[in-house]
Structure formats: structure tokens, C-alpha cells
Amino acid sequence: MPDKAQIVKDFIQMIARNGAIFNVVFEKKDGSIRHMRCRLNVKKYVKGIGMRFNPEDYNLLVAYDLDKEGYRMIPLERVLYIKCGNKILKFKEA
């Protein structure tokens, strides 16, 4: 049976094709709840340097936050809710 991180990652990649905007709610490391409206594969502000680590090694997904206008990491293990259009994935707890 796939783990929660893989289920969330597969769901996000399925719904967020072609630059679709989606909403995600997750628990941050400090225990607070974060609401984010975001997109995947945004290249506008990429500087070409790359990252110093592979986010997949830590069950993280890189997304562009449309409200904060910057790249953020989504912790796949702590996602509570994802919505894109009429497609919703909801977990009872992180």
C-alpha cells in the first residue's frame, strides 16, 4: 500500500497538470496550519543555480505560492487538504 506522501504527490501531479492552480492546507514544522494557493512548474523566477538538496529525499514538493509570490515547500507527510476545481483530497490528520 502506498504511503501518504506518495498518495499526495500523485494526486497533486494529476490535478496540477498544465499549470493548474490548486489549494493546499498542511501542518508546518512548528505545528501551525498553512493555507497556500499555488502552482507547480513555475519557471519565471528561477535563477538557474539549482537547489542544494533534493526535496524528494525529504518528502517535500516545490510549489510556487501565488499569494506570497515565491517558492515554498509542501511537506507531503503533513498535508491535510488539497483542492483543484472540483477534485478534493482530505485527510483527518497530518
PyRosetta script that sets phi, psi and omega in degrees:
from pyrosetta import init, pose_from_sequence

init()
pose = pose_from_sequence("MPDKAQIVKDFIQMIARNGAIFNVVFEKKDGSIRHMRCRLNVKKYVKGIGMRFNPEDYNLLVAYDLDKEGYRMIPLERVLYIKCGNKILKFKEA")
pose.set_psi(1, 132.3)
pose.set_omega(1, -179.2)
pose.set_phi(2, -67.5)
pose.set_psi(2, 149.0)
pose.set_omega(2, 178.4)
pose.set_phi(3, -80.1)
pose.set_psi(3, 170.4)
pose.set_omega(3, -175.6)
pose.set_phi(4, -59.0)
pose.set_psi(4, -41.7)
pose.set_omega(4, -178.8)
pose.set_phi(5, -59.2)
pose.set_psi(5, -42.6)
pose.set_omega(5, -179.5)
pose.set_phi(6, -69.6)
pose.set_psi(6, -38.4)
pose.set_omega(6, 177.4)
pose.set_phi(7, -61.8)
pose.set_psi(7, -47.2)
pose.set_omega(7, -179.5)
pose.set_phi(8, -63.5)
pose.set_psi(8, -46.0)
pose.set_omega(8, -179.2)
pose.set_phi(9, -61.0)
pose.set_psi(9, -45.9)
pose.set_omega(9, 179.2)
pose.set_phi(10, -62.7)
pose.set_psi(10, -41.6)
pose.set_omega(10, 179.7)
pose.set_phi(11, -64.0)
pose.set_psi(11, -46.3)
pose.set_omega(11, 179.7)
pose.set_phi(12, -62.3)
pose.set_psi(12, -44.1)
pose.set_omega(12, -179.5)
pose.set_phi(13, -66.5)
pose.set_psi(13, -31.6)
pose.set_omega(13, 178.1)
pose.set_phi(14, -69.9)
pose.set_psi(14, -44.8)
pose.set_omega(14, -174.8)
pose.set_phi(15, -83.0)
pose.set_psi(15, -24.9)
pose.set_omega(15, -171.8)
pose.set_phi(16, -98.5)
pose.set_psi(16, 24.0)
pose.set_omega(16, 176.7)
pose.set_phi(17, -66.4)
pose.set_psi(17, 153.2)
pose.set_omega(17, 176.9)
pose.set_phi(18, 57.8)
pose.set_psi(18, 32.8)
pose.set_omega(18, 174.2)
pose.set_phi(19, 74.2)
pose.set_psi(19, 23.5)
pose.set_omega(19, -179.8)
pose.set_phi(20, -64.4)
pose.set_psi(20, 144.6)
pose.set_omega(20, 177.6)
pose.set_phi(21, -87.2)
pose.set_psi(21, 136.4)
pose.set_omega(21, 178.0)
pose.set_phi(22, -137.7)
pose.set_psi(22, 159.3)
pose.set_omega(22, 177.7)
pose.set_phi(23, -107.7)
pose.set_psi(23, 139.6)
pose.set_omega(23, 178.0)
pose.set_phi(24, -137.4)
pose.set_psi(24, 141.8)
pose.set_omega(24, 175.7)
pose.set_phi(25, -123.7)
pose.set_psi(25, 128.5)
pose.set_omega(25, 179.5)
pose.set_phi(26, -145.8)
pose.set_psi(26, 164.5)
pose.set_omega(26, 178.2)
pose.set_phi(27, -92.8)
pose.set_psi(27, 126.7)
pose.set_omega(27, 178.2)
pose.set_phi(28, -78.3)
pose.set_psi(28, 169.7)
pose.set_omega(28, -179.5)
pose.set_phi(29, -57.3)
pose.set_psi(29, -35.6)
pose.set_omega(29, -178.1)
pose.set_phi(30, -79.7)
pose.set_psi(30, 0.4)
pose.set_omega(30, 177.7)
pose.set_phi(31, 94.6)
pose.set_psi(31, -8.9)
pose.set_omega(31, 178.8)
pose.set_phi(32, -78.3)
pose.set_psi(32, 159.3)
pose.set_omega(32, -178.3)
pose.set_phi(33, -98.3)
pose.set_psi(33, 133.6)
pose.set_omega(33, -178.0)
pose.set_phi(34, -116.8)
pose.set_psi(34, 129.6)
pose.set_omega(34, 174.7)
pose.set_phi(35, -106.4)
pose.set_psi(35, 130.8)
pose.set_omega(35, -176.0)
pose.set_phi(36, -140.0)
pose.set_psi(36, 134.7)
pose.set_omega(36, 172.9)
pose.set_phi(37, -105.6)
pose.set_psi(37, 118.2)
pose.set_omega(37, -169.4)
pose.set_phi(38, -147.9)
pose.set_psi(38, 175.3)
pose.set_omega(38, 177.0)
pose.set_phi(39, -138.5)
pose.set_psi(39, 157.0)
pose.set_omega(39, 173.8)
pose.set_phi(40, -100.8)
pose.set_psi(40, 161.5)
pose.set_omega(40, 172.5)
pose.set_phi(41, 60.3)
pose.set_psi(41, 33.6)
pose.set_omega(41, 174.3)
pose.set_phi(42, -81.4)
pose.set_psi(42, 126.8)
pose.set_omega(42, -176.3)
pose.set_phi(43, -111.0)
pose.set_psi(43, -2.4)
pose.set_omega(43, -171.1)
pose.set_phi(44, -57.0)
pose.set_psi(44, -42.3)
pose.set_omega(44, -173.8)
pose.set_phi(45, -107.2)
pose.set_psi(45, 16.6)
pose.set_omega(45, 179.5)
pose.set_phi(46, -74.8)
pose.set_psi(46, 133.5)
pose.set_omega(46, -178.1)
pose.set_phi(47, -96.7)
pose.set_psi(47, -6.9)
pose.set_omega(47, 178.1)
pose.set_phi(48, 86.0)
pose.set_psi(48, 4.3)
pose.set_omega(48, -178.4)
pose.set_phi(49, -81.5)
pose.set_psi(49, -36.8)
pose.set_omega(49, -177.7)
pose.set_phi(50, 91.2)
pose.set_psi(50, 175.6)
pose.set_omega(50, -178.8)
pose.set_phi(51, -99.4)
pose.set_psi(51, 157.8)
pose.set_omega(51, -179.5)
pose.set_phi(52, -85.0)
pose.set_psi(52, -7.3)
pose.set_omega(52, 179.4)
pose.set_phi(53, -146.5)
pose.set_psi(53, 165.8)
pose.set_omega(53, 177.9)
pose.set_phi(54, -96.6)
pose.set_psi(54, 112.5)
pose.set_omega(54, -177.6)
pose.set_phi(55, -57.7)
pose.set_psi(55, -30.9)
pose.set_omega(55, -179.5)
pose.set_phi(56, -63.0)
pose.set_psi(56, -28.3)
pose.set_omega(56, 178.0)
pose.set_phi(57, -64.5)
pose.set_psi(57, -21.9)
pose.set_omega(57, -177.4)
pose.set_phi(58, -114.6)
pose.set_psi(58, 17.4)
pose.set_omega(58, -177.9)
pose.set_phi(59, 54.9)
pose.set_psi(59, 46.3)
pose.set_omega(59, 177.2)
pose.set_phi(60, -116.4)
pose.set_psi(60, 150.5)
pose.set_omega(60, 176.3)
pose.set_phi(61, -125.7)
pose.set_psi(61, 128.9)
pose.set_omega(61, -179.8)
pose.set_phi(62, -83.9)
pose.set_psi(62, 127.9)
pose.set_omega(62, 177.7)
pose.set_phi(63, -137.8)
pose.set_psi(63, 156.5)
pose.set_omega(63, 177.5)
pose.set_phi(64, -96.1)
pose.set_psi(64, 119.3)
pose.set_omega(64, 179.4)
pose.set_phi(65, -80.7)
pose.set_psi(65, 116.0)
pose.set_omega(65, -176.3)
pose.set_phi(66, -72.8)
pose.set_psi(66, -27.4)
pose.set_omega(66, -179.3)
pose.set_phi(67, -81.4)
pose.set_psi(67, -39.9)
pose.set_omega(67, -179.5)
pose.set_phi(68, -91.1)
pose.set_psi(68, -7.9)
pose.set_omega(68, 179.5)
pose.set_phi(69, 53.6)
pose.set_psi(69, 54.8)
pose.set_omega(69, 178.2)
pose.set_phi(70, -164.9)
pose.set_psi(70, 166.4)
pose.set_omega(70, 179.4)
pose.set_phi(71, -80.1)
pose.set_psi(71, 139.2)
pose.set_omega(71, 178.7)
pose.set_phi(72, -136.1)
pose.set_psi(72, 159.0)
pose.set_omega(72, 177.2)
pose.set_phi(73, -101.7)
pose.set_psi(73, 135.0)
pose.set_omega(73, 175.2)
pose.set_phi(74, -104.1)
pose.set_psi(74, 116.8)
pose.set_omega(74, 177.6)
pose.set_phi(75, -77.0)
pose.set_psi(75, 106.8)
pose.set_omega(75, -172.2)
pose.set_phi(76, -60.8)
pose.set_psi(76, -31.8)
pose.set_omega(76, -179.3)
pose.set_phi(77, -72.4)
pose.set_psi(77, -19.5)
pose.set_omega(77, -174.6)
pose.set_phi(78, -113.1)
pose.set_psi(78, 17.6)
pose.set_omega(78, 178.1)
pose.set_phi(79, -72.7)
pose.set_psi(79, 135.4)
pose.set_omega(79, 178.7)
pose.set_phi(80, -105.8)
pose.set_psi(80, -31.0)
pose.set_omega(80, -170.6)
pose.set_phi(81, -159.1)
pose.set_psi(81, 137.4)
pose.set_omega(81, 174.6)
pose.set_phi(82, -136.7)
pose.set_psi(82, 137.6)
pose.set_omega(82, 178.0)
pose.set_phi(83, -142.3)
pose.set_psi(83, 134.5)
pose.set_omega(83, 173.9)
pose.set_phi(84, -143.2)
pose.set_psi(84, 110.3)
pose.set_omega(84, -176.2)
pose.set_phi(85, 63.8)
pose.set_psi(85, -122.6)
pose.set_omega(85, 179.6)
pose.set_phi(86, -101.1)
pose.set_psi(86, 8.4)
pose.set_omega(86, 179.3)
pose.set_phi(87, -97.1)
pose.set_psi(87, 126.1)
pose.set_omega(87, -176.1)
pose.set_phi(88, -132.4)
pose.set_psi(88, 139.0)
pose.set_omega(88, 171.8)
pose.set_phi(89, -126.4)
pose.set_psi(89, 121.4)
pose.set_omega(89, -174.7)
pose.set_phi(90, -128.8)
pose.set_psi(90, 136.0)
pose.set_omega(90, 175.7)
pose.set_phi(91, -114.8)
pose.set_psi(91, 150.4)
pose.set_omega(91, -179.5)
pose.set_phi(92, -73.3)
pose.set_psi(92, -35.1)
pose.set_omega(92, 179.7)
pose.set_phi(93, -151.8)
pose.set_psi(93, 165.3)
pose.set_omega(93, -177.9)
pose.set_phi(94, -76.1)
pose.dump_pdb("model.pdb")
